[in-house]
Protein backbone atom coordinates (compact mmCIF):
# COMPACT_ATOMS: atom_id res chain seq x y z
CA UNK A 1 0.00 0.00 0.00
CA UNK A 2 1.36 3.39 -0.98
CA UNK A 3 2.24 5.81 1.76
CA UNK A 4 0.39 9.10 1.81
CA UNK A 5 1.86 12.55 2.12
CA UNK A 6 2.15 14.06 5.59
CA UNK A 7 0.41 17.41 5.92
CA UNK A 8 2.23 20.30 7.58
CA UNK A 9 0.47 23.49 8.65
CA UNK A 10 2.91 26.37 8.38
CA UNK A 11 2.60 29.98 9.40
CA UNK A 12 5.50 31.60 7.58
CA UNK A 13 6.29 35.21 8.47
CA UNK A 14 8.70 36.85 6.05
CA UNK A 15 10.55 40.09 6.75
CA UNK A 16 12.68 40.74 3.69
CA UNK A 17 14.45 44.06 4.18
CA UNK A 18 16.27 43.64 0.85
CA UNK A 19 13.03 43.55 -1.17
CA UNK A 20 10.83 45.48 1.31
CA UNK A 21 8.46 42.52 1.58
CA UNK A 22 6.71 41.91 4.90
CA UNK A 23 3.96 39.33 4.96
CA UNK A 24 2.69 36.24 6.75
CA UNK A 25 1.72 33.25 4.65
CA UNK A 26 -0.48 30.45 5.95
CA UNK A 27 0.59 27.36 4.04
CA UNK A 28 -0.63 23.79 3.97
CA UNK A 29 2.34 21.78 2.75
CA UNK A 30 2.24 18.14 1.71
CA UNK A 31 5.47 16.31 2.56
CA UNK A 32 5.96 13.45 0.10
CA UNK A 33 6.87 10.11 1.78
CA UNK A 34 10.31 10.22 0.14
CA UNK A 35 10.96 13.84 1.20
CA UNK A 36 13.23 14.44 4.19
CA UNK A 37 12.64 17.06 6.89
CA UNK A 38 15.73 18.84 5.56
CA UNK A 39 14.28 19.09 2.03
CA UNK A 40 10.92 20.28 3.39
CA UNK A 41 12.62 23.07 5.32
CA UNK A 42 14.74 24.04 2.28
CA UNK A 43 11.50 24.24 0.31
CA UNK A 44 9.99 26.57 2.93
CA UNK A 45 13.17 28.65 2.96
CA UNK A 46 13.09 28.92 -0.85
CA UNK A 47 9.47 30.04 -0.59
CA UNK A 48 10.45 32.72 1.95
CA UNK A 49 13.37 33.95 -0.17
CA UNK A 50 11.01 34.50 -3.12
CA UNK A 51 7.83 35.32 -1.22
CA UNK A 52 5.19 37.03 -3.32
CA UNK A 53 1.39 37.01 -3.31
CA UNK A 54 1.36 34.91 -6.52
CA UNK A 55 3.99 32.38 -5.33
CA UNK A 56 2.71 28.80 -4.91
CA UNK A 57 3.96 25.42 -3.80
CA UNK A 58 3.38 22.81 -6.52
CA UNK A 59 3.11 19.03 -6.49
CA UNK A 60 6.91 19.21 -6.67
CA UNK A 61 8.72 15.97 -5.93
CA UNK A 62 5.86 13.82 -7.19
CA UNK A 63 5.65 15.55 -10.59
CA UNK A 64 8.47 15.71 -13.13
CA UNK A 65 7.19 18.59 -15.25
CA UNK A 66 6.60 21.05 -12.39
CA UNK A 67 9.07 22.86 -10.16
CA UNK A 68 8.85 22.76 -6.38
CA UNK A 69 7.58 26.34 -6.32
CA UNK A 70 6.34 28.64 -9.05
CA UNK A 71 4.94 32.07 -9.60
CA UNK A 72 2.49 32.69 -12.40
CA UNK A 73 1.20 36.01 -13.64
CA UNK A 74 -2.50 36.80 -13.59
CA UNK A 75 -2.56 35.82 -17.28
CA UNK A 76 -1.00 32.42 -16.38
CA UNK A 77 2.50 33.09 -17.72
CA UNK A 78 5.26 31.35 -15.77
CA UNK A 79 7.26 34.15 -14.16
CA UNK A 80 9.39 32.13 -11.71
CA UNK A 81 10.43 28.48 -11.58
CA UNK A 82 12.09 27.34 -8.33
CA UNK A 83 13.75 23.93 -8.19
CA UNK A 84 15.49 22.25 -5.26
CA UNK A 85 18.42 19.86 -5.17
CA UNK A 86 20.40 18.89 -8.23
CA UNK A 87 18.17 18.90 -11.32
CA UNK A 88 19.53 17.38 -14.51
CA UNK A 89 20.91 19.57 -17.27
CA UNK A 90 17.81 18.68 -19.29
CA UNK A 91 15.47 19.96 -16.55
CA UNK A 92 17.51 23.16 -16.20
CA UNK A 93 17.35 23.71 -19.98
CA UNK A 94 13.61 23.04 -20.19
CA UNK A 95 12.73 25.19 -17.19
CA UNK A 96 14.88 28.05 -18.53
CA UNK A 97 12.80 27.93 -21.70
CA UNK A 98 9.47 27.85 -19.86
CA UNK A 99 9.89 30.59 -17.24
CA UNK A 100 11.03 34.20 -17.19
CA UNK A 101 13.32 33.42 -14.23
CA UNK A 102 14.67 30.13 -12.86
CA UNK A 103 16.28 29.64 -9.46
CA UNK A 104 17.87 26.37 -8.38
CA UNK A 105 18.53 26.01 -4.66
CA UNK A 106 21.07 23.24 -4.27
CA UNK A 107 22.09 21.61 -1.02
CA UNK A 108 23.75 18.40 0.05
CA UNK A 109 27.38 19.32 0.61
CA UNK A 110 29.87 17.49 -1.59
CA UNK A 111 27.09 15.95 -3.74
CA UNK A 112 25.87 19.44 -4.66
CA UNK A 113 29.42 20.59 -5.45
CA UNK A 114 29.97 17.60 -7.75
CA UNK A 115 26.62 18.27 -9.49
CA UNK A 116 27.55 21.92 -10.06
CA UNK A 117 31.03 21.05 -11.36
CA UNK A 118 29.38 18.71 -13.86
CA UNK A 119 26.74 21.11 -15.26
CA UNK A 120 28.02 24.66 -14.66
CA UNK A 121 29.67 25.07 -18.09
CA UNK A 122 26.44 24.10 -19.86
CA UNK A 123 24.42 26.68 -17.88
CA UNK A 124 26.27 29.79 -19.06
CA UNK A 125 23.82 30.25 -21.96
CA UNK A 126 20.83 30.55 -19.63
CA UNK A 127 20.66 34.23 -18.75
CA UNK A 128 17.51 33.75 -16.67
CA UNK A 129 19.09 31.08 -14.42
CA UNK A 130 20.34 31.67 -10.90
CA UNK A 131 21.94 28.89 -8.84
CA UNK A 132 22.18 29.25 -5.06
CA UNK A 133 23.76 26.75 -2.71
CA UNK A 134 23.07 26.16 0.98
CA UNK A 135 25.75 24.54 3.13
CA UNK A 136 25.20 21.11 4.59
CA UNK A 137 25.50 22.51 8.13
CA UNK A 138 22.81 25.14 7.45
CA UNK A 139 20.29 22.72 5.91
CA UNK A 140 20.94 20.06 8.54
CA UNK A 141 20.17 22.61 11.27
CA UNK A 142 17.01 23.65 9.40
CA UNK A 143 15.85 20.02 9.13
CA UNK A 144 15.89 19.73 12.91
CA UNK A 145 13.31 22.55 13.16
CA UNK A 146 10.61 20.68 11.19
CA UNK A 147 7.34 19.83 12.87
CA UNK A 148 3.80 19.38 11.63
CA UNK A 149 2.52 22.62 13.12
CA UNK A 150 5.17 25.17 12.33
CA UNK A 151 5.43 28.87 13.10
CA UNK A 152 8.45 30.03 11.16
CA UNK A 153 9.92 33.53 10.98
CA UNK A 154 12.41 34.35 8.21
CA UNK A 155 14.34 37.63 8.30
CA UNK A 156 16.41 38.61 5.28
CA UNK A 157 18.83 41.53 5.27
CA UNK A 158 21.86 42.18 3.05
CA UNK A 159 21.59 38.63 1.70
CA UNK A 160 21.86 37.09 5.16
CA UNK A 161 19.02 34.91 6.37
CA UNK A 162 17.84 34.22 9.90
CA UNK A 163 15.25 31.48 10.41
CA UNK A 164 13.55 31.10 13.76
CA UNK A 165 11.13 28.46 14.96
CA UNK A 166 10.02 28.69 18.58
CA UNK A 167 13.18 29.58 20.54
CA UNK A 168 15.65 28.19 18.01
CA UNK A 169 17.44 30.39 15.49
CA UNK A 170 19.37 29.15 12.46
CA UNK A 171 21.50 31.49 10.38
CA UNK A 172 21.68 30.55 6.71
CA UNK A 173 24.20 31.97 4.28
CA UNK A 174 23.09 31.49 0.66
CA UNK A 175 26.10 31.07 -1.64
CA UNK A 176 25.51 32.35 -5.17
CA UNK A 177 27.03 29.95 -7.69
CA UNK A 178 25.47 31.63 -10.72
CA UNK A 179 23.68 34.94 -11.03
CA UNK A 180 21.00 35.59 -13.62
CA UNK A 181 22.20 38.01 -16.30
CA UNK A 182 19.37 40.50 -15.75
FIKEMI-204148 format. One record per residue (C-alpha): residue in three letters; y, z, x negated. Coordinates in steps of 0.02 Angstrom, whole numbers, plus 32768, in hexadecimal, padded with zeros to 4 digits. Layout:
# FIKEMI-204148
ALAYZX...
This chain:
# FIKEMI-204148
UNK800080008000UNK80A97FCF7FBCUNK812380587F90UNK81C7805B7FECUNK8273806A7FA3UNK82BF81177F95UNK836781287FEBUNK83F7817B7F90UNK849681B07FE8UNK852681A37F6FUNK85DB81D67F7EUNK862C817B7EEDUNK86E081A77EC5UNK8733812E7E4DUNK87D581517DF0UNK87F580B97D86UNK889B80D17D2EUNK8886802A7CD2UNK88817FC57D75UNK88E280417DE2UNK884E804F7E59UNK883080F57EB1UNK87AF80F87F3AUNK871481517F79UNK867F80E87FAAUNK85F381298018UNK855880CA7FE3UNK84A680C78020UNK8441808A7F8BUNK838B80567F90UNK833080807EEFUNK82A080057ED6UNK81F980597EA9UNK81FF80077DFCUNK82B4803C7DDCUNK82D280D27D6BUNK835581587D88UNK83AE81167CEDUNK83BB80657D36UNK83F680A97DDEUNK8481810A7D89UNK84B280727D1FUNK84BC80107DC1UNK853080937E0CUNK859980947D6DUNK85A67FD67D71UNK85DE7FE27E27UNK866480627DF6UNK86A27FF77D64UNK86BD7F647DDAUNK86E67FC37E79UNK873B7F5A7EFDUNK873B7F5B7FBBUNK86D17EBA7FBCUNK86537EF67F38UNK85A07F0A7F78UNK84F77F427F3AUNK84757EBA7F57UNK83B87EBB7F64UNK83C07EB37EA7UNK831F7ED87E4CUNK82B37E997EDBUNK830A7DEE7EE5UNK83117D6F7E58UNK83A27D057E99UNK841D7D947EB6UNK84777E047E3AUNK84727EC17E45UNK85257EC47E85UNK85987E3B7EC3UNK86447E207F09UNK86627D947F83UNK87087D567FC4UNK87307D59807DUNK86FF7CA08080UNK86557CCD8032UNK86767C8A7F83UNK861F7CEC7EF9UNK86AB7D3C7E95UNK86477DB67E2BUNK85907DBD7DF7UNK85577E607DA4UNK84AD7E677D51UNK84587EF97CF9UNK83E17EFE7C67UNK83B17E657C04UNK83B17DCA7C74UNK83657D2B7C2FUNK83D27CA17BEAUNK83A67C3B7C86UNK83E67CC47CFBUNK84867CD67C94UNK84A27C197C9CUNK84807C0F7D57UNK84EC7CA57D83UNK857A7C627D18UNK85757BC37D80UNK85717C1F7E26UNK85F97CA27E11UNK86AE7CA57DD8UNK86877D387D66UNK85E37D7D7D23UNK85CA7E277CD2UNK85277E5D7C82UNK85147F177C62UNK848A7F2A7BE3UNK84397FCD7BAFUNK839880037B5DUNK83C6801F7AA7UNK836A7FB07A2BUNK831D7F457AB6UNK83CC7F177AF3UNK84057EF07A41UNK83707E7C7A25UNK83927E267ACDUNK84487E097A9FUNK841D7DC879F0UNK83A77D4B7A43UNK841F7D057AC7UNK84D17D237A87UNK84E67C787A35UNK84B57C1F7AD6UNK85367C827B3BUNK85D27C477ADFUNK85E87BB67B59UNK85F77C2A7BEFUNK86AF7C567BF7UNK86977CBE7C94UNK86127D2F7C46UNK862F7DDF7C07UNK85A47E467BB7UNK85B77F037BABUNK85397F797B5CUNK851C80317B7FUNK84CB809D7AF9UNK841F80E57B14UNK846681967B05UNK84E981757B8CUNK847081277C09UNK83EB81AB7BE9UNK846A82347C0FUNK849E81D67CAEUNK83E981C87CE8UNK83DB82867CE6UNK846782927D66UNK840A82307DEDUNK83E082847E91UNK83C982467F42UNK846B82907F82UNK84EB82687EFDUNK85A4828F7EF1UNK85DE822E7E59UNK868D82257E10UNK86B5819B7D93UNK8759819F7D33UNK878B81087CCBUNK881D81077C53UNK883D80997BBBUNK878C80557BC8UNK873F81027BBBUNK86D1813E7C49UNK86AF81EF7C84UNK862682087D05UNK861382B07D5BUNK858F82EC7DD4UNK859A83A17E0BUNK85C784037D6DUNK858183847CF1UNK85F083067C98UNK85B1826F7C37UNK862782077BCDUNK85F881507BC4UNK863F80D67B46UNK862780217B7DUNK86117FAE7AE7UNK86527EFD7B05UNK85D97E7F7AB9UNK862D7DE87B06UNK86D37DD87B60UNK86F47D577BE6UNK876C7CD17BAAUNK87E97CED7C38
